[in-house]
């Protein structure tokens, strides 16, 4: 996984990893969630990938647009 840049300095996101049709987000509590083209959908996943790469805005986007709409929680 790639460490999240956290350019705002107060993100709840620790790391992330992406693939062709998914992104895995690891939050500061070390819980990992899989988001993919099935859930929450391609548009959201692609936006999340861009924000993750940028290192800014991903937690806000998840809180405002995705919330609990993840494909699955990873153990």
C-alpha positions in Angstrom: 0.0 0.0 0.0 1.0 3.6 -0.6 1.1 6.0 2.4 -1.4 8.7 1.9 0.3 12.1 1.5 -2.2 13.9 3.8 -1.4 17.4 2.5 -4.1 18.9 4.6 -2.4 17.4 7.7 -5.6 16.1 9.4 -6.9 13.2 7.3 -8.3 10.1 8.7 -6.7 8.1 5.9 -3.4 6.3 6.4 -2.7 4.4 3.1 -4.3 3.3 -0.1 -3.8 0.9 -3.0 -5.5 0.8 -6.4 -6.1 -1.4 -9.3 -7.9 -1.3 -12.6 -11.4 -1.3 -11.1 -10.9 -0.7 -7.4 -9.3 1.2 -4.6 -8.5 0.0 -1.1 -8.4 2.6 1.6 -6.8 2.1 5.0 -8.0 4.5 7.6 -6.0 5.8 10.6 -7.5 3.1 12.8 -6.0 0.6 10.3 -9.3 -0.6 9.1 -9.3 -1.4 5.3 -12.2 -1.0 2.9 -12.5 -2.1 -0.7 -14.4 0.2 -3.0 -14.9 -1.0 -6.6 -16.9 -0.5 -9.8 -19.8 -2.5 -8.4 -20.0 -0.5 -5.2 -19.9 2.5 -5.0 -19.4 2.5 -8.8 -16.9 3.6 -11.4 -17.4 7.3 -11.1 -16.8 7.4 -7.4 -13.8 5.0 -7.6 -12.1 6.9 -10.3 -12.6 10.2 -8.3 -11.2 8.5 -5.2 -8.1 7.3 -7.1 -7.4 10.8 -8.3 -7.8 12.3 -4.8 -5.6 9.5 -3.3 -2.8 10.2 -5.8 -3.1 13.9 -5.1 -2.9 13.3 -1.3 -5.7 15.7 -0.5 -9.5 15.5 -0.2 -10.0 11.8 -0.1 -11.5 11.5 3.4 -13.8 14.5 2.8 -15.0 12.9 -0.5 -15.7 9.6 1.2 -17.5 11.3 4.1 -19.6 13.4 1.7 -20.3 11.0 -1.2 -19.6 7.4 -0.3 -20.1 6.9 3.4 -21.0 3.3 4.1 -21.3 2.4 0.4 -18.2 0.3 0.2 -18.0 -3.2 -1.4 -16.5 -4.9 1.7 -14.5 -4.4 4.8 -11.2 -6.3 4.6 -9.7 -8.2 7.5 
